[in-house]
Amino acid sequence: MFWERRLDQWASNIRSHAALPLQLDLWNGQQLQFGTGLPQVIIRVPHVSALKYLLQPSLSSLGDAYVNGKIEVEGKAKAVIAVANALAARTLKLEGKFARVVRSFRHDKDNDAEAIQYHYDVSNDFYRCWLDENMVYSCAYFERGDEDLGTAQLKKIDHILTKIKLRPGNTLLDIGCGWGALVLRAAGKYGAKCVGITLSENQAELARERVAQAGLQDRVEIRLQDYRDVGGSFDRITSVGMFEHVGLKNLPLYFAAINKLLADDGLVMNHGITSTDADSGNTPYGSGEFIEKYVFPYGEVPHIGLALKCMQQGGLEVLDVENLRRHYAKTCGMWADNFEAHAEEVKKLAGDKRFRIWRVYLAGCQYAFQQDWISLYQVVCRKAGRDPEGLDWSRAYMYSS
């Protein structure tokens, strides 16, 4: 009777706020409806003990329950995320543990390598199921908004390389090179001599294979290397989807390391996810906790204001800033659709638990970008304290054919 009373109170509270396209199927055969018409999401509760996940439904607790099979969820991933967020918003107060709190982790070479390998070394075939043909795992760039994913990813790479004015013969360092798409483009189309570094063995192996297939071994080197161990000088440096792994406290040192590697007249592009909380807090309702636990260990994202401050502390002058939040929402939506379309293949490659984790993660990221919980900025920098002579007067060069 205790659980039944609590469930009735909870259900009444949810219904009093708004209708949701949700149906709850209970262990005793009872069905609860929270909206009119056919439900978009069905949550099955196989045992009374699973009610605890629903009665205080943070995005972390609901995610835990789904990932570990305590509840079953039927419906499109995007609808599931929207309903889960609505349940959290109508039940929890956005304060305390469910607020946008700042979380900090210890970052050293061993921890960072372990986190990267956990996230990226699932299998290359796993990522190949839902990424574009070039396997670009970062925000695409939709110049018109109607591009397919592969076209938008190549446009993103070209947008970056155009912004940093890459020229034939330039040396380029790509920090966090993934499966090599950017360095392959930089060498093949722009004639640059490139070094790409990653901490993922799977990425490095496939990237080297792709370099060999393209016949670019004389212009592209792929290293399994930490950015703190790189030496030399580079005309251009790119960091795409990498600084999220650095840690908030380490950002000034990270940008100082980039500054040390940059040629005096060089340019840097940092492309990364940022928090929209002024204090660099996590996404609300426990979603950040879920991501840290299951997807991105030790991940920390700064507010753009903190990122710009840390760039200056690292000896870099910011020349250009562009917000691509809308682009990343669209990118994540395409990834989520691809993931759903290849669900059976993904399950065979990664197992049911990891499938569930990534299913809610990708759709959840789309939702977070749409809600302005997180954002994505491209920032172009150079060494601070230099004469401005020679800089472009406008952004027109970024869009010239």
C-alpha atoms as a printed R data frame, in Angstrom:
    type eleno elety resid chain resno      x      y       z
1   ATOM     1    CA   MET     A     1  0.000  0.000   0.000
2   ATOM     2    CA   PHE     A     2  2.863  2.398   0.778
3   ATOM     3    CA   TRP     A     3  4.288  2.257  -2.743
4   ATOM     4    CA   GLU     A     4  0.825  2.459  -4.292
5   ATOM     5    CA   ARG     A     5  0.049  5.666  -2.368
6   ATOM     6    CA   ARG     A     6  3.355  7.229  -3.325
7   ATOM     7    CA   LEU     A     7  2.860  6.251  -6.946
8   ATOM     8    CA   ASP     A     8 -0.642  7.776  -6.978
9   ATOM     9    CA   GLN     A     9  0.680 11.039  -5.505
10  ATOM    10    CA   TRP     A    10  3.529 11.135  -8.000
11  ATOM    11    CA   ALA     A    11  1.253 10.419 -10.968
12  ATOM    12    CA   SER     A    12 -1.200 13.124  -9.882
13  ATOM    13    CA   ASN     A    13  1.630 15.622  -9.573
14  ATOM    14    CA   ILE     A    14  2.909 14.816 -13.076
15  ATOM    15    CA   ARG     A    15 -0.567 15.071 -14.630
16  ATOM    16    CA   SER     A    16 -1.254 18.375 -12.889
17  ATOM    17    CA   HIS     A    17  1.621 20.046 -14.727
18  ATOM    18    CA   ALA     A    18  1.040 18.886 -18.292
19  ATOM    19    CA   ALA     A    19  0.024 15.944 -20.443
20  ATOM    20    CA   LEU     A    20  2.920 13.719 -21.468
21  ATOM    21    CA   PRO     A    21  2.878 11.140 -24.281
22  ATOM    22    CA   LEU     A    22  3.749  8.477 -21.693
23  ATOM    23    CA   GLN     A    23  2.304  5.147 -20.596
24  ATOM    24    CA   LEU     A    24  3.515  3.324 -17.484
25  ATOM    25    CA   ASP     A    25  3.101 -0.475 -17.451
26  ATOM    26    CA   LEU     A    26  3.383 -1.832 -13.894
27  ATOM    27    CA   TRP     A    27  4.393 -5.269 -12.606
28  ATOM    28    CA   ASN     A    28  0.803 -5.983 -11.478
29  ATOM    29    CA   GLY     A    29 -0.727 -5.409 -14.918
30  ATOM    30    CA   GLN     A    30 -1.900 -1.874 -14.175
31  ATOM    31    CA   GLN     A    31 -1.390  0.807 -16.832
32  ATOM    32    CA   LEU     A    32 -1.118  4.531 -16.123
33  ATOM    33    CA   GLN     A    33 -1.685  7.057 -18.898
34  ATOM    34    CA   PHE     A    34 -0.222 10.563 -18.742
35  ATOM    35    CA   GLY     A    35 -1.563 11.995 -21.968
36  ATOM    36    CA   THR     A    36 -4.228 11.615 -24.628
37  ATOM    37    CA   GLY     A    37 -3.847  9.548 -27.754
38  ATOM    38    CA   LEU     A    38 -1.267  6.869 -28.402
39  ATOM    39    CA   PRO     A    39  1.781  7.148 -26.127
40  ATOM    40    CA   GLN     A    40  5.155  7.883 -27.727
41  ATOM    41    CA   VAL     A    41  6.988  6.330 -24.787
42  ATOM    42    CA   ILE     A    42  6.143  3.241 -22.732
43  ATOM    43    CA   ILE     A    43  8.040  2.564 -19.498
44  ATOM    44    CA   ARG     A    44  7.678 -0.957 -18.120
45  ATOM    45    CA   VAL     A    45  8.313 -1.432 -14.398
46  ATOM    46    CA   PRO     A    46  8.838 -5.187 -13.847
47  ATOM    47    CA   HIS     A    47  9.056 -5.042 -10.044
48  ATOM    48    CA   VAL     A    48  7.911 -2.758  -7.257
49  ATOM    49    CA   SER     A    49 11.542 -2.144  -6.261
50  ATOM    50    CA   ALA     A    50 12.087 -0.246  -9.522
51  ATOM    51    CA   LEU     A    51  9.606  2.463  -8.512
52  ATOM    52    CA   LYS     A    52 12.352  4.290  -6.616
53  ATOM    53    CA   TYR     A    53 13.893  5.294  -9.950
54  ATOM    54    CA   LEU     A    54 10.636  6.922 -11.049
55  ATOM    55    CA   LEU     A    55  9.524  8.654  -7.875
56  ATOM    56    CA   GLN     A    56 12.599 10.897  -7.842
57  ATOM    57    CA   PRO     A    57 13.411 10.718 -11.553
58  ATOM    58    CA   SER     A    58 16.708 12.474 -12.179
59  ATOM    59    CA   LEU     A    59 18.202 11.915 -15.611
60  ATOM    60    CA   SER     A    60 20.984 10.013 -13.869
61  ATOM    61    CA   SER     A    61 18.669  7.647 -11.939
62  ATOM    62    CA   LEU     A    62 16.440  7.010 -14.951
63  ATOM    63    CA   GLY     A    63 19.508  6.399 -17.085
64  ATOM    64    CA   ASP     A    64 20.913  3.997 -14.484
65  ATOM    65    CA   ALA     A    65 17.655  2.083 -14.358
66  ATOM    66    CA   TYR     A    66 17.417  1.772 -18.146
67  ATOM    67    CA   VAL     A    67 21.072  0.907 -18.718
68  ATOM    68    CA   ASN     A    68 21.051 -1.798 -16.044
69  ATOM    69    CA   GLY     A    69 17.711 -3.320 -17.082
70  ATOM    70    CA   LYS     A    70 15.755 -2.250 -13.995
71  ATOM    71    CA   ILE     A    71 13.130 -0.727 -16.290
72  ATOM    72    CA   GLU     A    72 12.336 -1.281 -19.957
73  ATOM    73    CA   VAL     A    73 11.666  1.637 -22.269
74  ATOM    74    CA   GLU     A    74  9.898  1.549 -25.630
75  ATOM    75    CA   GLY     A    75  9.877  4.492 -28.035
76  ATOM    76    CA   LYS     A    76 12.133  6.612 -30.204
77  ATOM    77    CA   ALA     A    77 15.226  7.742 -28.341
78  ATOM    78    CA   LYS     A    78 14.481 11.438 -28.879
79  ATOM    79    CA   ALA     A    79 10.963 11.036 -27.448
80  ATOM    80    CA   VAL     A    80 12.355  9.050 -24.505
81  ATOM    81    CA   ILE     A    81 14.813 11.850 -23.659
82  ATOM    82    CA   ALA     A    82 12.113 14.530 -23.889
83  ATOM    83    CA   VAL     A    83  9.789 12.566 -21.582
84  ATOM    84    CA   ALA     A    84 12.591 11.794 -19.103
85  ATOM    85    CA   ASN     A    85 13.510 15.458 -18.897
86  ATOM    86    CA   ALA     A    86  9.852 16.414 -18.422
87  ATOM    87    CA   LEU     A    87  9.541 13.922 -15.553
88  ATOM    88    CA   ALA     A    88 12.661 15.328 -13.896
89  ATOM    89    CA   ALA     A    89 11.588 18.938 -14.381
90  ATOM    90    CA   ARG     A    90  8.122 18.295 -12.928
91  ATOM    91    CA   THR     A    91  9.421 16.354  -9.913
92  ATOM    92    CA   LEU     A    92 12.783 17.802  -8.883
93  ATOM    93    CA   LYS     A    93 13.916 21.223  -7.777
94  ATOM    94    CA   LEU     A    94 16.771 22.596  -9.841
95  ATOM    95    CA   GLU     A    95 19.085 23.013  -6.890
96  ATOM    96    CA   GLY     A    96 21.488 20.977  -4.769
97  ATOM    97    CA   LYS     A    97 22.692 17.805  -6.496
98  ATOM    98    CA   PHE     A    98 20.340 18.414  -9.426
99  ATOM    99    CA   ALA     A    99 21.660 21.935 -10.102
100 ATOM   100    CA   ARG     A   100 24.417 22.947 -12.497
101 ATOM   101    CA   VAL     A   101 27.241 22.197 -10.084
102 ATOM   102    CA   VAL     A   102 30.927 22.375 -10.967
103 ATOM   103    CA   ARG     A   103 32.660 19.010 -10.731
104 ATOM   104    CA   SER     A   104 36.423 18.604 -10.786
105 ATOM   105    CA   PHE     A   105 38.628 15.576 -11.437
106 ATOM   106    CA   ARG     A   106 42.320 14.853 -11.202
107 ATOM   107    CA   HIS     A   107 43.905 14.935 -14.644
108 ATOM   108    CA   ASP     A   108 47.265 13.342 -15.331
109 ATOM   109    CA   LYS     A   109 48.639 11.377 -18.261
110 ATOM   110    CA   ASP     A   110 47.496  8.006 -16.933
111 ATOM   111    CA   ASN     A   111 43.961  9.137 -16.060
112 ATOM   112    CA   ASP     A   112 43.519 10.982 -19.347
113 ATOM   113    CA   ALA     A   113 44.766  8.007 -21.375
114 ATOM   114    CA   GLU     A   114 42.417  5.666 -19.479
115 ATOM   115    CA   ALA     A   115 39.434  7.969 -20.095
116 ATOM   116    CA   ILE     A   116 40.176  8.318 -23.817
117 ATOM   117    CA   GLN     A   117 40.625  4.581 -24.252
118 ATOM   118    CA   TYR     A   118 37.382  3.855 -22.373
119 ATOM   119    CA   HIS     A   119 35.412  6.142 -24.678
120 ATOM   120    CA   TYR     A   120 37.078  5.605 -28.056
121 ATOM   121    CA   ASP     A   121 38.413  2.054 -27.955
122 ATOM   122    CA   VAL     A   122 34.992  0.378 -28.051
123 ATOM   123    CA   SER     A   123 35.700 -0.691 -31.618
124 ATOM   124    CA   ASN     A   124 36.158  1.160 -34.869
125 ATOM   125    CA   ASP     A   125 33.238 -0.764 -36.358
126 ATOM   126    CA   PHE     A   126 30.983  0.521 -33.574
127 ATOM   127    CA   TYR     A   127 31.661  4.131 -34.568
128 ATOM   128    CA   ARG     A   128 31.516  3.280 -38.264
129 ATOM   129    CA   CYS     A   129 27.869  2.239 -37.809
130 ATOM   130    CA   TRP     A   130 26.626  5.762 -37.113
131 ATOM   131    CA   LEU     A   131 29.304  8.290 -38.122
132 ATOM   132    CA   ASP     A   132 29.785  9.563 -41.675
133 ATOM   133    CA   GLU     A   133 32.016  7.773 -44.167
134 ATOM   134    CA   ASN     A   134 35.093  9.750 -43.043
135 ATOM   135    CA   MET     A   135 34.378  8.926 -39.369
136 ATOM   136    CA   VAL     A   136 34.402 12.499 -38.102
137 ATOM   137    CA   TYR     A   137 33.318 12.496 -34.455
138 ATOM   138    CA   SER     A   138 32.730 16.210 -33.801
139 ATOM   139    CA   CYS     A   139 30.239 18.943 -34.665
140 ATOM   140    CA   ALA     A   140 29.520 19.234 -38.388
141 ATOM   141    CA   TYR     A   141 29.067 22.554 -40.196
142 ATOM   142    CA   PHE     A   142 25.842 23.097 -42.124
143 ATOM   143    CA   GLU     A   143 26.470 25.998 -44.469
144 ATOM   144    CA   ARG     A   144 22.890 25.919 -45.796
145 ATOM   145    CA   GLY     A   145 21.248 23.511 -43.349
146 ATOM   146    CA   ASP     A   146 20.209 20.884 -45.900
147 ATOM   147    CA   GLU     A   147 23.537 19.052 -46.271
148 ATOM   148    CA   ASP     A   148 23.881 15.342 -45.565
149 ATOM   149    CA   LEU     A   149 26.155 14.405 -42.671
150 ATOM   150    CA   GLY     A   150 29.211 13.521 -44.759
151 ATOM   151    CA   THR     A   151 29.085 16.771 -46.722
152 ATOM   152    CA   ALA     A   152 28.601 18.811 -43.550
153 ATOM   153    CA   GLN     A   153 31.588 17.152 -41.888
154 ATOM   154    CA   LEU     A   154 33.883 17.921 -44.819
155 ATOM   155    CA   LYS     A   155 32.575 21.502 -44.800
156 ATOM   156    CA   LYS     A   156 33.444 21.673 -41.088
157 ATOM   157    CA   ILE     A   157 37.016 20.591 -41.759
158 ATOM   158    CA   ASP     A   158 37.349 23.043 -44.653
159 ATOM   159    CA   HIS     A   159 35.809 25.798 -42.494
160 ATOM   160    CA   ILE     A   160 38.488 25.185 -39.852
161 ATOM   161    CA   LEU     A   161 41.398 24.991 -42.292
162 ATOM   162    CA   THR     A   162 40.203 28.112 -44.100
163 ATOM   163    CA   LYS     A   163 39.892 30.007 -40.825
164 ATOM   164    CA   ILE     A   164 43.511 29.245 -39.930
165 ATOM   165    CA   LYS     A   165 44.625 30.119 -43.471
166 ATOM   166    CA   LEU     A   166 46.354 26.800 -44.079
167 ATOM   167    CA   ARG     A   167 48.786 27.002 -47.012
168 ATOM   168    CA   PRO     A   168 50.850 24.439 -48.977
169 ATOM   169    CA   GLY     A   169 53.985 23.574 -47.058
170 ATOM   170    CA   ASN     A   170 52.635 24.655 -43.664
171 ATOM   171    CA   THR     A   171 53.261 22.303 -40.764
172 ATOM   172    CA   LEU     A   172 50.097 21.389 -38.852
173 ATOM   173    CA   LEU     A   173 49.596 19.667 -35.506
174 ATOM   174    CA   ASP     A   174 46.147 18.161 -34.859
175 ATOM   175    CA   ILE     A   175 45.667 17.473 -31.134
176 ATOM   176    CA   GLY     A   176 43.154 14.660 -30.744
177 ATOM   177    CA   CYS     A   177 43.175 13.620 -34.394
178 ATOM   178    CA   GLY     A   178 40.543 10.892 -34.147
179 ATOM   179    CA   TRP     A   179 40.600  8.591 -37.160
180 ATOM   180    CA   GLY     A   180 42.590 11.124 -39.171
181 ATOM   181    CA   ALA     A   181 39.971 12.933 -41.261
182 ATOM   182    CA   LEU     A   182 41.323 16.448 -40.653
183 ATOM   183    CA   VAL     A   183 44.995 15.680 -41.297
184 ATOM   184    CA   LEU     A   184 44.096 13.680 -44.401
185 ATOM   185    CA   ARG     A   185 42.147 16.665 -45.744
186 ATOM   186    CA   ALA     A   186 44.857 19.131 -44.715
187 ATOM   187    CA   ALA     A   187 47.553 17.150 -46.501
188 ATOM   188    CA   GLY     A   188 45.551 15.992 -49.518
189 ATOM   189    CA   LYS     A   189 43.677 19.190 -50.384
190 ATOM   190    CA   TYR     A   190 45.794 21.938 -48.836
191 ATOM   191    CA   GLY     A   191 49.290 20.486 -49.206
192 ATOM   192    CA   ALA     A   192 50.222 20.743 -45.520
193 ATOM   193    CA   LYS     A   193 52.689 18.531 -43.658
194 ATOM   194    CA   CYS     A   194 50.770 17.122 -40.683
195 ATOM   195    CA   VAL     A   195 51.194 15.413 -37.347
196 ATOM   196    CA   GLY     A   196 48.085 13.951 -35.720
197 ATOM   197    CA   ILE     A   197 48.147 12.767 -32.107
198 ATOM   198    CA   THR     A   198 45.667 10.610 -30.182
199 ATOM   199    CA   LEU     A   199 45.635  8.494 -27.019
200 ATOM   200    CA   SER     A   200 43.359  5.875 -28.597
201 ATOM   201    CA   GLU     A   201 45.157  2.844 -30.011
202 ATOM   202    CA   ASN     A   202 42.164  1.945 -32.188
203 ATOM   203    CA   GLN     A   203 42.068  5.423 -33.686
204 ATOM   204    CA   ALA     A   204 45.811  5.524 -34.323
205 ATOM   205    CA   GLU     A   205 45.812  2.128 -36.036
206 ATOM   206    CA   LEU     A   206 42.968  2.968 -38.411
207 ATOM   207    CA   ALA     A   207 44.239  6.496 -39.063
208 ATOM   208    CA   ARG     A   208 47.613  5.100 -40.144
209 ATOM   209    CA   GLU     A   209 45.872  2.636 -42.460
210 ATOM   210    CA   ARG     A   210 43.892  5.479 -44.024
211 ATOM   211    CA   VAL     A   211 47.023  7.578 -44.480
212 ATOM   212    CA   ALA     A   212 48.706  4.667 -46.274
213 ATOM   213    CA   GLN     A   213 45.641  4.059 -48.463
214 ATOM   214    CA   ALA     A   214 45.685  7.738 -49.479
215 ATOM   215    CA   GLY     A   215 49.418  7.560 -50.266
216 ATOM   216    CA   LEU     A   216 50.139 10.436 -47.866
217 ATOM   217    CA   GLN     A   217 52.806  8.826 -45.653
218 ATOM   218    CA   ASP     A   218 55.282 11.517 -46.689
219 ATOM   219    CA   ARG     A   219 52.960 14.279 -45.446
220 ATOM   220    CA   VAL     A   220 51.050 12.772 -42.505
221 ATOM   221    CA   GLU     A   221 52.375 11.192 -39.319
222 ATOM   222    CA   ILE     A   222 49.973  9.672 -36.761
223 ATOM   223    CA   ARG     A   223 51.327  9.382 -33.221
224 ATOM   224    CA   LEU     A   224 50.000  7.689 -30.096
225 ATOM   225    CA   GLN     A   225 51.071 10.590 -27.913
226 ATOM   226    CA   ASP     A   226 49.962 12.927 -25.123
227 ATOM   227    CA   TYR     A   227 49.936 16.622 -26.030
228 ATOM   228    CA   ARG     A   228 52.262 17.273 -23.082
229 ATOM   229    CA   ASP     A   229 54.956 15.163 -24.748
230 ATOM   230    CA   VAL     A   230 54.952 16.867 -28.163
231 ATOM   231    CA   GLY     A   231 57.990 18.916 -29.167
232 ATOM   232    CA   GLY     A   232 58.867 21.123 -32.101
233 ATOM   233    CA   SER     A   233 57.210 24.078 -33.782
234 ATOM   234    CA   PHE     A   234 54.121 24.166 -36.000
235 ATOM   235    CA   ASP     A   235 52.713 26.833 -38.315
236 ATOM   236    CA   ARG     A   236 49.145 25.786 -37.536
237 ATOM   237    CA   ILE     A   237 47.562 23.869 -34.641
238 ATOM   238    CA   THR     A   238 44.049 22.446 -34.462
239 ATOM   239    CA   SER     A   239 42.284 20.993 -31.440
240 ATOM   240    CA   VAL     A   240 38.858 19.579 -32.315
241 ATOM   241    CA   GLY     A   241 36.768 17.984 -29.567
242 ATOM   242    CA   MET     A   242 39.803 17.619 -27.342
243 ATOM   243    CA   PHE     A   243 39.873 20.285 -24.636
244 ATOM   244    CA   GLU     A   244 36.815 18.750 -22.943
245 ATOM   245    CA   HIS     A   245 39.246 16.087 -21.634
246 ATOM   246    CA   VAL     A   246 41.812 18.525 -20.240
247 ATOM   247    CA   GLY     A   247 40.128 19.617 -16.988
248 ATOM   248    CA   LEU     A   248 39.115 23.150 -15.979
249 ATOM   249    CA   LYS     A   249 42.147 23.702 -13.742
250 ATOM   250    CA   ASN     A   250 44.526 22.551 -16.473
251 ATOM   251    CA   LEU     A   251 43.215 24.789 -19.252
252 ATOM   252    CA   PRO     A   252 45.790 27.601 -18.795
253 ATOM   253    CA   LEU     A   253 48.579 24.990 -18.934
254 ATOM   254    CA   TYR     A   254 46.970 23.363 -21.967
255 ATOM   255    CA   PHE     A   255 46.885 26.615 -23.911
256 ATOM   256    CA   ALA     A   256 50.404 27.455 -22.725
257 ATOM   257    CA   ALA     A   257 51.552 24.125 -24.167
258 ATOM   258    CA   ILE     A   258 49.887 25.014 -27.469
259 ATOM   259    CA   ASN     A   259 51.510 28.455 -27.391
260 ATOM   260    CA   LYS     A   260 54.931 26.849 -26.880
261 ATOM   261    CA   LEU     A   261 54.412 24.619 -29.944
262 ATOM   262    CA   LEU     A   262 53.107 27.439 -32.159
263 ATOM   263    CA   ALA     A   263 55.362 29.267 -34.610
264 ATOM   264    CA   ASP     A   264 55.649 33.014 -33.998
265 ATOM   265    CA   ASP     A   265 53.331 33.881 -36.892
266 ATOM   266    CA   GLY     A   266 51.146 30.775 -36.488
267 ATOM   267    CA   LEU     A   267 47.424 30.319 -35.954
268 ATOM   268    CA   VAL     A   268 45.450 28.002 -33.660
269 ATOM   269    CA   MET     A   269 41.879 26.726 -33.888
270 ATOM   270    CA   ASN     A   270 40.181 25.353 -30.761
271 ATOM   271    CA   HIS     A   271 36.834 23.672 -31.499
272 ATOM   272    CA   GLY     A   272 35.135 22.382 -28.373
273 ATOM   273    CA   ILE     A   273 32.036 21.923 -26.232
274 ATOM   274    CA   THR     A   274 31.355 24.524 -23.561
275 ATOM   275    CA   SER     A   275 29.006 24.871 -20.627
276 ATOM   276    CA   THR     A   276 26.351 27.580 -20.779
277 ATOM   277    CA   ASP     A   277 26.432 27.886 -16.998
278 ATOM   278    CA   ALA     A   278 28.353 31.018 -16.035
279 ATOM   279    CA   ASP     A   279 30.278 29.031 -13.410
280 ATOM   280    CA   SER     A   280 31.089 26.162 -15.823
281 ATOM   281    CA   GLY     A   281 28.637 23.829 -14.094
282 ATOM   282    CA   ASN     A   282 27.361 20.530 -15.444
283 ATOM   283    CA   THR     A   283 24.102 20.061 -17.302
284 ATOM   284    CA   PRO     A   284 21.110 19.927 -14.903
285 ATOM   285    CA   TYR     A   285 18.940 17.165 -13.431
286 ATOM   286    CA   GLY     A   286 21.834 14.708 -13.135
287 ATOM   287    CA   SER     A   287 22.560 14.299 -16.840
288 ATOM   288    CA   GLY     A   288 26.200 15.316 -16.353
289 ATOM   289    CA   GLU     A   289 26.554 12.690 -13.651
290 ATOM   290    CA   PHE     A   290 25.258 10.022 -16.036
291 ATOM   291    CA   ILE     A   291 27.678 11.048 -18.797
292 ATOM   292    CA   GLU     A   292 30.669 11.062 -16.447
293 ATOM   293    CA   LYS     A   293 29.755  7.623 -15.088
294 ATOM   294    CA   TYR     A   294 28.994  5.833 -18.324
295 ATOM   295    CA   VAL     A   295 30.356  7.767 -21.308
296 ATOM   296    CA   PHE     A   296 33.048 10.408 -20.685
297 ATOM   297    CA   PRO     A   297 35.022  9.766 -17.476
298 ATOM   298    CA   TYR     A   298 36.719 12.924 -16.147
299 ATOM   299    CA   GLY     A   299 35.093 15.164 -18.765
300 ATOM   300    CA   GLU     A   300 34.866 18.867 -17.846
301 ATOM   301    CA   VAL     A   301 33.563 21.682 -20.032
302 ATOM   302    CA   PRO     A   302 34.200 25.380 -19.336
303 ATOM   303    CA   HIS     A   303 31.974 28.350 -19.997
304 ATOM   304    CA   ILE     A   304 33.229 30.182 -23.088
305 ATOM   305    CA   GLY     A   305 34.222 33.084 -20.837
306 ATOM   306    CA   LEU     A   306 36.521 30.829 -18.817
307 ATOM   307    CA   ALA     A   307 37.932 29.289 -21.996
308 ATOM   308    CA   LEU     A   308 38.811 32.727 -23.399
309 ATOM   309    CA   LYS     A   309 40.369 33.760 -20.091
310 ATOM   310    CA   CYS     A   310 42.497 30.605 -20.012
311 ATOM   311    CA   MET     A   311 43.635 31.198 -23.588
312 ATOM   312    CA   GLN     A   312 44.891 34.626 -22.568
313 ATOM   313    CA   GLN     A   313 46.572 33.138 -19.488
314 ATOM   314    CA   GLY     A   314 48.268 30.653 -21.792
315 ATOM   315    CA   GLY     A   315 49.717 33.473 -23.893
316 ATOM   316    CA   LEU     A   316 47.238 33.397 -26.776
317 ATOM   317    CA   GLU     A   317 45.285 36.277 -28.316
318 ATOM   318    CA   VAL     A   318 41.739 35.442 -29.440
319 ATOM   319    CA   LEU     A   319 41.023 36.644 -32.985
320 ATOM   320    CA   ASP     A   320 37.666 35.089 -33.805
321 ATOM   321    CA   VAL     A   321 34.843 33.307 -31.955
322 ATOM   322    CA   GLU     A   322 31.916 31.454 -33.585
323 ATOM   323    CA   ASN     A   323 29.015 29.700 -31.863
324 ATOM   324    CA   LEU     A   324 27.938 26.439 -33.557
325 ATOM   325    CA   ARG     A   325 25.429 25.186 -30.957
326 ATOM   326    CA   ARG     A   326 22.666 24.793 -33.528
327 ATOM   327    CA   HIS     A   327 25.033 22.835 -35.767
328 ATOM   328    CA   TYR     A   328 25.893 20.378 -32.997
329 ATOM   329    CA   ALA     A   329 22.240 19.789 -32.138
330 ATOM   330    CA   LYS     A   330 21.652 18.851 -35.780
331 ATOM   331    CA   THR     A   331 24.790 16.681 -35.870
332 ATOM   332    CA   CYS     A   332 23.791 14.748 -32.746
333 ATOM   333    CA   GLY     A   333 20.298 14.267 -34.162
334 ATOM   334    CA   MET     A   334 21.762 12.699 -37.298
335 ATOM   335    CA   TRP     A   335 24.034 10.463 -35.227
336 ATOM   336    CA   ALA     A   336 21.082  9.378 -33.081
337 ATOM   337    CA   ASP     A   337 19.034  8.541 -36.190
338 ATOM   338    CA   ASN     A   338 21.929  6.538 -37.671
339 ATOM   339    CA   PHE     A   339 22.387  4.734 -34.363
340 ATOM   340    CA   GLU     A   340 18.701  3.744 -34.253
341 ATOM   341    CA   ALA     A   341 18.810  2.636 -37.888
342 ATOM   342    CA   HIS     A   342 21.717  0.284 -37.140
343 ATOM   343    CA   ALA     A   343 20.481 -0.852 -33.715
344 ATOM   344    CA   GLU     A   344 20.870 -4.594 -34.252
345 ATOM   345    CA   GLU     A   345 24.365 -4.268 -35.684
346 ATOM   346    CA   VAL     A   346 25.414 -1.977 -32.817
347 ATOM   347    CA   LYS     A   347 24.095 -4.464 -30.231
348 ATOM   348    CA   LYS     A   348 26.118 -7.277 -31.820
349 ATOM   349    CA   LEU     A   349 29.272 -5.152 -31.766
350 ATOM   350    CA   ALA     A   350 28.966 -3.503 -28.369
351 ATOM   351    CA   GLY     A   351 26.492 -5.527 -26.330
352 ATOM   352    CA   ASP     A   352 23.079 -4.564 -24.983
353 ATOM   353    CA   LYS     A   353 24.287 -2.421 -22.059
354 ATOM   354    CA   ARG     A   354 26.609 -0.261 -24.135
355 ATOM   355    CA   PHE     A   355 23.922  0.014 -26.785
356 ATOM   356    CA   ARG     A   356 21.540  1.406 -24.177
357 ATOM   357    CA   ILE     A   357 24.167  3.826 -22.851
358 ATOM   358    CA   TRP     A   358 24.944  5.291 -26.243
359 ATOM   359    CA   ARG     A   359 21.324  5.339 -27.361
360 ATOM   360    CA   VAL     A   360 20.333  7.706 -24.572
361 ATOM   361    CA   TYR     A   361 23.654  9.570 -24.697
362 ATOM   362    CA   LEU     A   362 23.386 10.607 -28.351
363 ATOM   363    CA   ALA     A   363 19.728 11.615 -28.136
364 ATOM   364    CA   GLY     A   364 20.438 13.310 -24.809
365 ATOM   365    CA   CYS     A   365 23.246 15.367 -26.330
366 ATOM   366    CA   GLN     A   366 20.933 16.589 -29.084
367 ATOM   367    CA   TYR     A   367 18.420 17.633 -26.422
368 ATOM   368    CA   ALA     A   368 21.106 19.374 -24.331
369 ATOM   369    CA   PHE     A   369 22.307 21.436 -27.296
370 ATOM   370    CA   GLN     A   370 18.732 22.296 -28.255
371 ATOM   371    CA   GLN     A   371 17.972 23.454 -24.698
372 ATOM   372    CA   ASP     A   372 21.131 25.615 -24.502
373 ATOM   373    CA   TRP     A   373 22.534 23.510 -21.644
374 ATOM   374    CA   ILE     A   374 25.777 23.148 -23.596
375 ATOM   375    CA   SER     A   375 27.236 24.862 -26.618
376 ATOM   376    CA   LEU     A   376 30.055 24.570 -29.153
377 ATOM   377    CA   TYR     A   377 32.540 27.282 -30.048
378 ATOM   378    CA   GLN     A   378 35.279 27.598 -32.630
379 ATOM   379    CA   VAL     A   379 37.982 30.010 -31.467
380 ATOM   380    CA   VAL     A   380 40.903 31.204 -33.609
381 ATOM   381    CA   CYS     A   381 44.007 32.399 -31.754
382 ATOM   382    CA   ARG     A   382 47.595 33.469 -32.273
383 ATOM   383    CA   LYS     A   383 50.453 34.307 -29.944
384 ATOM   384    CA   ALA     A   384 49.573 37.309 -27.790
385 ATOM   385    CA   GLY     A   385 51.469 40.598 -27.947
386 ATOM   386    CA   ARG     A   386 52.195 40.632 -31.662
387 ATOM   387    CA   ASP     A   387 51.824 43.522 -34.116
388 ATOM   388    CA   PRO     A   388 48.368 43.350 -35.800
389 ATOM   389    CA   GLU     A   389 49.837 44.229 -39.203
390 ATOM   390    CA   GLY     A   390 48.890 41.552 -41.711
391 ATOM   391    CA   LEU     A   391 45.665 40.464 -40.029
392 ATOM   392    CA   ASP     A   392 42.529 40.433 -42.176
393 ATOM   393    CA   TRP     A   393 40.234 43.409 -41.709
394 ATOM   394    CA   SER     A   394 37.086 41.256 -41.827
395 ATOM   395    CA   ARG     A   395 35.861 37.661 -41.761
396 ATOM   396    CA   ALA     A   396 35.302 37.706 -45.530
397 ATOM   397    CA   TYR     A   397 38.334 35.446 -46.192
398 ATOM   398    CA   MET     A   398 36.623 32.629 -44.262
399 ATOM   399    CA   TYR     A   399 33.848 32.444 -46.841
400 ATOM   400    CA   SER     A   400 35.640 33.147 -50.097
401 ATOM   401    CA   SER     A   401 35.614 30.368 -52.663
